Amino acid sequence: MAEVSHGEQLGREVNLERTLHDAWIGLLKVGQDAVVKRFLRLRCRSDPLVDAVEFSRTCRREDRAPAPHLRVRLECRSGDITTHEEMQ
């Protein structure tokens, strides 16, 4: 999870273990869309300097084959959400 201001990362990653309950972290890990979007909206409201927030999750496979990498970005002012998924 990263916060962006004026097109640049604010230089801090959000520590999910310190920010969220374990149950929410579990839901984020499995990609519950509603939980991801709600958490992004909460982060937008947490600091008026934040223009956008991004959540990313990389899946790992035991056989080291390509696995999905998901990135969800919420533009705080417009409420626009973009999702990008690629194999890595």
MIZADREN-734790 format. One record per residue: residue number from 1; residue in one letter; z, x, y of N, C-alpha, C in turn. Coordinates in steps of 0.001 Angstrom, whole numbers, always signed. Layout:
REM MIZADREN-734790
<vexza nr="NUM" rest="a" n_zz="Z" n_xx="X" n_yy="Y" ca_zz="Z" ca_xx="X" ca_yy="Y" c_zz="Z" c_xx="X" c_yy="Y"/>
...
This chain:
REM MIZADREN-734790
<vexza nr="1" rest="m" n_zz="+0" n_xx="+855" n_yy="-1163" ca_zz="+0" ca_xx="+0" ca_yy="+0" c_zz="+0" c_xx="+900" c_yy="+1224"/>
<vexza nr="2" rest="a" n_zz="-935" n_xx="+640" n_yy="+2138" ca_zz="-1034" ca_xx="+1418" ca_yy="+3364" c_zz="-1193" c_xx="+473" c_yy="+4549"/>
<vexza nr="3" rest="e" n_zz="-698" n_xx="+911" n_yy="+5707" ca_zz="-834" ca_xx="+149" ca_yy="+6943" c_zz="-1767" c_xx="+910" c_yy="+7880"/>
<vexza nr="4" rest="v" n_zz="-2630" n_xx="+158" n_yy="+8594" ca_zz="-3658" ca_xx="+760" ca_yy="+9441" c_zz="-3500" c_xx="+247" c_yy="+10866"/>
<vexza nr="5" rest="s" n_zz="-3650" n_xx="+1155" n_yy="+11838" ca_zz="-3625" ca_xx="+795" ca_yy="+13251" c_zz="-4765" c_xx="+1516" c_yy="+13944"/>
<vexza nr="6" rest="h" n_zz="-5558" n_xx="+786" n_yy="+14721" ca_zz="-6689" ca_xx="+1354" ca_yy="+15453" c_zz="-7626" c_xx="+2134" c_yy="+14531"/>
<vexza nr="7" rest="g" n_zz="-7844" n_xx="+1597" n_yy="+13328" ca_zz="-8793" ca_xx="+2193" ca_yy="+12392" c_zz="-8274" c_xx="+3371" c_yy="+11598"/>
<vexza nr="8" rest="e" n_zz="-7043" n_xx="+3784" n_yy="+11827" ca_zz="-6498" ca_xx="+4925" ca_yy="+11111" c_zz="-5198" c_xx="+4559" c_yy="+10428"/>
<vexza nr="9" rest="q" n_zz="-4984" n_xx="+5159" n_yy="+9248" ca_zz="-3744" ca_xx="+4915" ca_yy="+8532" c_zz="-2573" c_xx="+5399" c_yy="+9376"/>
<vexza nr="10" rest="l" n_zz="-1511" n_xx="+4606" n_yy="+9402" ca_zz="-354" ca_xx="+4937" ca_yy="+10231" c_zz="+418" c_xx="+6142" c_yy="+9698"/>
<vexza nr="11" rest="g" n_zz="-40" n_xx="+6726" n_yy="+8611" ca_zz="+616" ca_xx="+7925" ca_yy="+8110" c_zz="+1781" c_xx="+7643" c_yy="+7200"/>
<vexza nr="12" rest="r" n_zz="+1905" n_xx="+6397" n_yy="+6807" ca_zz="+3003" ca_xx="+6090" ca_yy="+5902" c_zz="+2501" c_xx="+5155" c_yy="+4810"/>
<vexza nr="13" rest="e" n_zz="+2925" n_xx="+5447" n_yy="+3634" ca_zz="+2686" ca_xx="+4557" ca_yy="+2508" c_zz="+3922" c_xx="+3677" c_yy="+2392"/>
<vexza nr="14" rest="v" n_zz="+3719" n_xx="+2438" n_yy="+2061" ca_zz="+4845" ca_xx="+1521" ca_yy="+1897" c_zz="+5445" c_xx="+1755" c_yy="+522"/>
<vexza nr="15" rest="n" n_zz="+6727" n_xx="+2060" n_yy="+479" ca_zz="+7434" ca_xx="+2277" ca_yy="-771" c_zz="+7764" c_xx="+915" c_yy="-1377"/>
<vexza nr="16" rest="l" n_zz="+7000" n_xx="+509" n_yy="-2381" ca_zz="+7173" ca_xx="-819" ca_yy="-2962" c_zz="+8534" c_xx="-989" c_yy="-3624"/>
<vexza nr="17" rest="e" n_zz="+9055" n_xx="+64" n_yy="-4242" ca_zz="+10351" ca_xx="-35" ca_yy="-4909" c_zz="+11489" c_xx="-337" c_yy="-3928"/>
<vexza nr="18" rest="r" n_zz="+11347" n_xx="+145" n_yy="-2696" ca_zz="+12370" ca_xx="-107" ca_yy="-1682" c_zz="+12123" c_xx="-1396" c_yy="-924"/>
<vexza nr="19" rest="t" n_zz="+10889" n_xx="-1922" n_yy="-997" ca_zz="+10493" ca_xx="-3073" ca_yy="-199" c_zz="+10552" c_xx="-4379" c_yy="-968"/>
<vexza nr="20" rest="l" n_zz="+10269" n_xx="-4333" n_yy="-2258" ca_zz="+10112" ca_xx="-5559" ca_yy="-3042" c_zz="+11062" c_xx="-5630" c_yy="-4231"/>
<vexza nr="21" rest="h" n_zz="+11295" n_xx="-6843" n_yy="-4675" ca_zz="+12036" ca_xx="-7094" ca_yy="-5907" c_zz="+11173" c_xx="-6646" c_yy="-7085"/>
<vexza nr="22" rest="d" n_zz="+11807" n_xx="-6225" n_yy="-8167" ca_zz="+11082" ca_xx="-5752" ca_yy="-9349" c_zz="+10081" c_xx="-6773" c_yy="-9881"/>
<vexza nr="23" rest="a" n_zz="+10410" n_xx="-8051" n_yy="-9805" ca_zz="+9507" ca_xx="-9091" ca_yy="-10305" c_zz="+8200" c_xx="-9102" c_yy="-9508"/>
<vexza nr="24" rest="w" n_zz="+8295" n_xx="-8937" n_yy="-8196" ca_zz="+7083" ca_xx="-8899" ca_yy="-7355" c_zz="+6246" c_xx="-7673" c_yy="-7698"/>
<vexza nr="25" rest="i" n_zz="+6896" n_xx="-6552" n_yy="-7918" ca_zz="+6179" ca_xx="-5321" ca_yy="-8261" c_zz="+5413" c_xx="-5526" c_yy="-9560"/>
<vexza nr="26" rest="g" n_zz="+6041" n_xx="-6162" n_yy="-10527" ca_zz="+5368" ca_xx="-6450" ca_yy="-11790" c_zz="+4143" c_xx="-7317" c_yy="-11596"/>
<vexza nr="27" rest="l" n_zz="+4243" n_xx="-8318" n_yy="-10738" ca_zz="+3105" ca_xx="-9195" ca_yy="-10467" c_zz="+1990" c_xx="-8464" c_yy="-9730"/>
<vexza nr="28" rest="l" n_zz="+2353" n_xx="-7549" n_yy="-8836" ca_zz="+1340" ca_xx="-6745" ca_yy="-8152" c_zz="+600" c_xx="-5846" c_yy="-9144"/>
<vexza nr="29" rest="k" n_zz="+1339" n_xx="-5287" n_yy="-10100" ca_zz="+724" ca_xx="-4381" ca_yy="-11077" c_zz="-306" c_xx="-5081" c_yy="-11937"/>
<vexza nr="30" rest="v" n_zz="-91" n_xx="-6345" n_yy="-12225" ca_zz="-1055" ca_xx="-7067" ca_yy="-13068" c_zz="-2103" c_xx="-7782" c_yy="-12238"/>
<vexza nr="31" rest="g" n_zz="-2048" n_xx="-7637" n_yy="-10932" ca_zz="-3107" ca_xx="-8140" ca_yy="-10069" c_zz="-3042" c_xx="-9613" c_yy="-9746"/>
<vexza nr="32" rest="q" n_zz="-1871" n_xx="-10176" n_yy="-9620" ca_zz="-1737" ca_xx="-11577" ca_yy="-9233" c_zz="-2218" c_xx="-11737" c_yy="-7795"/>
<vexza nr="33" rest="d" n_zz="-3396" n_xx="-12333" n_yy="-7627" ca_zz="-4024" ca_xx="-12441" ca_yy="-6311" c_zz="-3133" c_xx="-13106" c_yy="-5270"/>
<vexza nr="34" rest="a" n_zz="-2472" n_xx="-14180" n_yy="-5625" ca_zz="-1626" ca_xx="-14901" ca_yy="-4666" c_zz="-483" c_xx="-14017" c_yy="-4178"/>
<vexza nr="35" rest="v" n_zz="+76" n_xx="-13224" n_yy="-5063" ca_zz="+1186" ca_xx="-12330" ca_yy="-4693" c_zz="+676" c_xx="-11213" c_yy="-3797"/>
<vexza nr="36" rest="v" n_zz="-483" n_xx="-10646" n_yy="-4125" ca_zz="-1067" ca_xx="-9579" ca_yy="-3303" c_zz="-1304" c_xx="-10100" c_yy="-1887"/>
<vexza nr="37" rest="k" n_zz="-1944" n_xx="-11261" n_yy="-1767" ca_zz="-2247" ca_xx="-11816" ca_yy="-442" c_zz="-984" c_xx="-12147" c_yy="+336"/>
<vexza nr="38" rest="r" n_zz="+11" n_xx="-12698" n_yy="-326" ca_zz="+1266" ca_xx="-13018" ca_yy="+373" c_zz="+1952" c_xx="-11747" c_yy="+874"/>
<vexza nr="39" rest="f" n_zz="+1975" n_xx="-10719" n_yy="+39" ca_zz="+2608" ca_xx="-9470" ca_yy="+444" c_zz="+1860" c_xx="-8841" c_yy="+1619"/>
<vexza nr="40" rest="l" n_zz="+525" n_xx="-8878" n_yy="+1595" ca_zz="-241" ca_xx="-8336" ca_yy="+2708" c_zz="+74" c_xx="-9088" c_yy="+4004"/>
<vexza nr="41" rest="r" n_zz="+175" n_xx="-10401" n_yy="+3925" ca_zz="+511" ca_xx="-11189" ca_yy="+5125" c_zz="+1906" c_xx="-10837" c_yy="+5653"/>
<vexza nr="42" rest="l" n_zz="+2859" n_xx="-10640" n_yy="+4748" ca_zz="+4207" ca_xx="-10233" ca_yy="+5169" c_zz="+4186" c_xx="-8888" c_yy="+5877"/>
<vexza nr="43" rest="r" n_zz="+3389" n_xx="-7950" n_yy="+5363" ca_zz="+3304" ca_xx="-6632" ca_yy="+5993" c_zz="+2634" c_xx="-6715" c_yy="+7367"/>
<vexza nr="44" rest="c" n_zz="+1660" n_xx="-7592" n_yy="+7517" ca_zz="+1027" ca_xx="-7756" ca_yy="+8833" c_zz="+2056" c_xx="-8211" c_yy="+9864"/>
<vexza nr="45" rest="r" n_zz="+2935" n_xx="-9091" n_yy="+9459" ca_zz="+3949" ca_xx="-9614" ca_yy="+10388" c_zz="+5109" c_xx="-8651" c_yy="+10604"/>
<vexza nr="46" rest="s" n_zz="+5182" n_xx="-7581" n_yy="+9825" ca_zz="+6340" ca_xx="-6686" ca_yy="+9896" c_zz="+6319" c_xx="-5755" c_yy="+11105"/>
<vexza nr="47" rest="d" n_zz="+5133" n_xx="-5516" n_yy="+11688" ca_zz="+5025" ca_xx="-4556" ca_yy="+12786" c_zz="+3829" c_xx="-4941" c_yy="+13664"/>
<vexza nr="48" rest="p" n_zz="+4041" n_xx="-5177" n_yy="+14950" ca_zz="+2927" ca_xx="-5586" ca_yy="+15815" c_zz="+1856" c_xx="-4505" c_yy="+15993"/>
<vexza nr="49" rest="l" n_zz="+2162" n_xx="-3268" n_yy="+15668" ca_zz="+1175" ca_xx="-2189" ca_yy="+15773" c_zz="+181" c_xx="-2198" c_yy="+14618"/>
<vexza nr="50" rest="v" n_zz="+505" n_xx="-2895" n_yy="+13547" ca_zz="-343" ca_xx="-2895" ca_yy="+12359" c_zz="-1535" c_xx="-3828" c_yy="+12575"/>
<vexza nr="51" rest="d" n_zz="-2738" n_xx="-3275" n_yy="+12465" ca_zz="-3972" ca_xx="-4056" ca_yy="+12596" c_zz="-4471" c_xx="-4565" c_yy="+11247"/>
<vexza nr="52" rest="a" n_zz="-4214" n_xx="-3782" n_yy="+10196" ca_zz="-4679" ca_xx="-4139" ca_yy="+8862" c_zz="-3752" c_xx="-3518" c_yy="+7830"/>
<vexza nr="53" rest="v" n_zz="-3728" n_xx="-4127" n_yy="+6656" ca_zz="-2960" ca_xx="-3575" ca_yy="+5539" c_zz="-3870" c_xx="-3538" c_yy="+4317"/>
<vexza nr="54" rest="e" n_zz="-3670" n_xx="-2520" n_yy="+3499" ca_zz="-4467" ca_xx="-2354" ca_yy="+2292" c_zz="-3564" c_xx="-2167" c_yy="+1081"/>
<vexza nr="55" rest="f" n_zz="-3927" n_xx="-2864" n_yy="+32" ca_zz="-3247" ca_xx="-2718" ca_yy="-1252" c_zz="-4267" c_xx="-2158" c_yy="-2228"/>
<vexza nr="56" rest="s" n_zz="-3878" n_xx="-1148" n_yy="-2993" ca_zz="-4790" ca_xx="-635" ca_yy="-4012" c_zz="-4039" c_xx="-467" c_yy="-5326"/>
<vexza nr="57" rest="r" n_zz="-4790" n_xx="-691" n_yy="-6400" ca_zz="-4230" ca_xx="-567" ca_yy="-7743" c_zz="-5293" c_xx="+73" c_yy="-8618"/>
<vexza nr="58" rest="t" n_zz="-4915" n_xx="+1115" n_yy="-9333" ca_zz="-5810" ca_xx="+1784" ca_yy="-10258" c_zz="-5308" c_xx="+1572" c_yy="-11674"/>
<vexza nr="59" rest="c" n_zz="-6147" n_xx="+1017" n_yy="-12506" ca_zz="-5800" ca_xx="+831" ca_yy="-13916" c_zz="-6042" c_xx="+2143" c_yy="-14653"/>
<vexza nr="60" rest="r" n_zz="-5283" n_xx="+2374" n_yy="-15677" ca_zz="-5442" ca_xx="+3570" ca_yy="-16495" c_zz="-5621" c_xx="+3139" c_yy="-17950"/>
<vexza nr="61" rest="r" n_zz="-6572" n_xx="+3773" n_yy="-18607" ca_zz="-6811" ca_xx="+3481" ca_yy="-20010" c_zz="-6359" c_xx="+4668" c_yy="-20835"/>
<vexza nr="62" rest="e" n_zz="-5786" n_xx="+4382" n_yy="-22002" ca_zz="-5313" ca_xx="+5457" ca_yy="-22873" c_zz="-6450" c_xx="+6339" c_yy="-23362"/>
<vexza nr="63" rest="d" n_zz="-7642" n_xx="+5758" n_yy="-23519" ca_zz="-8775" ca_xx="+6539" ca_yy="-24021" c_zz="-9520" c_xx="+7280" c_yy="-22909"/>
<vexza nr="64" rest="r" n_zz="-9008" n_xx="+7220" n_yy="-21691" ca_zz="-9558" ca_xx="+7902" ca_yy="-20512" c_zz="-10951" c_xx="+7411" c_yy="-20107"/>
<vexza nr="65" rest="a" n_zz="-11364" n_xx="+6284" n_yy="-20634" ca_zz="-12638" ca_xx="+5682" ca_yy="-20226" c_zz="-12476" c_xx="+5120" c_yy="-18816"/>
<vexza nr="66" rest="p" n_zz="-13584" n_xx="+4885" n_yy="-18108" ca_zz="-13485" ca_xx="+4320" ca_yy="-16752" c_zz="-12699" c_xx="+3004" c_yy="-16749"/>
<vexza nr="67" rest="a" n_zz="-11896" n_xx="+2855" n_yy="-15727" ca_zz="-11069" ca_xx="+1655" ca_yy="-15572" c_zz="-11176" c_xx="+1177" c_yy="-14130"/>
<vexza nr="68" rest="p" n_zz="-10907" n_xx="-97" n_yy="-13896" ca_zz="-11082" ca_xx="-630" ca_yy="-12544" c_zz="-10071" c_xx="-98" c_yy="-11522"/>
<vexza nr="69" rest="h" n_zz="-10596" n_xx="+130" n_yy="-10328" ca_zz="-9770" ca_xx="+459" ca_yy="-9158" c_zz="-9995" c_xx="-682" c_yy="-8168"/>
<vexza nr="70" rest="l" n_zz="-8932" n_xx="-1350" n_yy="-7781" ca_zz="-9017" ca_xx="-2510" ca_yy="-6906" c_zz="-8417" c_xx="-2169" c_yy="-5546"/>
<vexza nr="71" rest="r" n_zz="-9112" n_xx="-2577" n_yy="-4488" ca_zz="-8595" ca_xx="-2400" ca_yy="-3129" c_zz="-8760" c_xx="-3727" c_yy="-2391"/>
<vexza nr="72" rest="v" n_zz="-7655" n_xx="-4217" n_yy="-1817" ca_zz="-7661" ca_xx="-5469" ca_yy="-1055" c_zz="-7190" c_xx="-5139" c_yy="+353"/>
<vexza nr="73" rest="r" n_zz="-7963" n_xx="-5567" n_yy="+1363" ca_zz="-7630" ca_xx="-5279" ca_yy="+2756" c_zz="-7532" c_xx="-6587" c_yy="+3529"/>
<vexza nr="74" rest="l" n_zz="-6467" n_xx="-6721" n_yy="+4302" ca_zz="-6259" ca_xx="-7881" ca_yy="+5167" c_zz="-6281" c_xx="-7411" c_yy="+6607"/>
<vexza nr="75" rest="e" n_zz="-7194" n_xx="-7988" n_yy="+7385" ca_zz="-7238" ca_xx="-7740" ca_yy="+8825" c_zz="-6210" c_xx="-8686" c_yy="+9453"/>
<vexza nr="76" rest="c" n_zz="-5169" n_xx="-8126" n_yy="+10051" ca_zz="-4028" ca_xx="-8929" ca_yy="+10506" c_zz="-4395" c_xx="-9962" c_yy="+11567"/>
<vexza nr="77" rest="r" n_zz="-5219" n_xx="-9609" n_yy="+12523" ca_zz="-5526" ca_xx="-10537" ca_yy="+13613" c_zz="-6439" c_xx="-11679" c_yy="+13186"/>
<vexza nr="78" rest="s" n_zz="-7469" n_xx="-11373" n_yy="+12410" ca_zz="-8433" ca_xx="-12406" ca_yy="+12025" c_zz="-8041" c_xx="-13119" c_yy="+10737"/>
<vexza nr="79" rest="g" n_zz="-7237" n_xx="-12469" n_yy="+9913" ca_zz="-6880" ca_xx="-13051" ca_yy="+8618" c_zz="-7935" c_xx="-12837" c_yy="+7554"/>
<vexza nr="80" rest="d" n_zz="-8992" n_xx="-12063" n_yy="+7878" ca_zz="-10061" ca_xx="-11800" ca_yy="+6917" c_zz="-9563" c_xx="-10881" c_yy="+5808"/>
<vexza nr="81" rest="i" n_zz="-9890" n_xx="-11254" n_yy="+4585" ca_zz="-9516" ca_xx="-10454" ca_yy="+3418" c_zz="-10787" c_xx="-9984" c_yy="+2720"/>
<vexza nr="82" rest="t" n_zz="-10841" n_xx="-8685" n_yy="+2429" ca_zz="-11947" ca_xx="-8139" ca_yy="+1657" c_zz="-11392" c_xx="-7492" c_yy="+395"/>
<vexza nr="83" rest="t" n_zz="-12136" n_xx="-7641" n_yy="-681" ca_zz="-11743" ca_xx="-7069" ca_yy="-1954" c_zz="-12862" c_xx="-6180" c_yy="-2437"/>
<vexza nr="84" rest="h" n_zz="-12500" n_xx="-4990" n_yy="-2885" ca_zz="-13485" ca_xx="-4036" ca_yy="-3407" c_zz="-12970" c_xx="-3546" c_yy="-4750"/>
<vexza nr="85" rest="e" n_zz="-13814" n_xx="-3643" n_yy="-5760" ca_zz="-13440" ca_xx="-3151" ca_yy="-7095" c_zz="-14533" c_xx="-2239" c_yy="-7600"/>
<vexza nr="86" rest="e" n_zz="-14129" n_xx="-1101" n_yy="-8147" ca_zz="-15083" ca_xx="-153" ca_yy="-8711" c_zz="-14477" c_xx="+477" c_yy="-9950"/>
<vexza nr="87" rest="m" n_zz="-15326" n_xx="+992" n_yy="-10797" ca_zz="-14872" ca_xx="+1680" ca_yy="-12008" c_zz="-14649" c_xx="+3146" c_yy="-11690"/>
<vexza nr="88" rest="q" n_zz="-13532" n_xx="+3678" n_yy="-12140" ca_zz="-13233" ca_xx="+5097" ca_yy="-11938" c_zz="-12856" c_xx="+5735" c_yy="-13249"/>
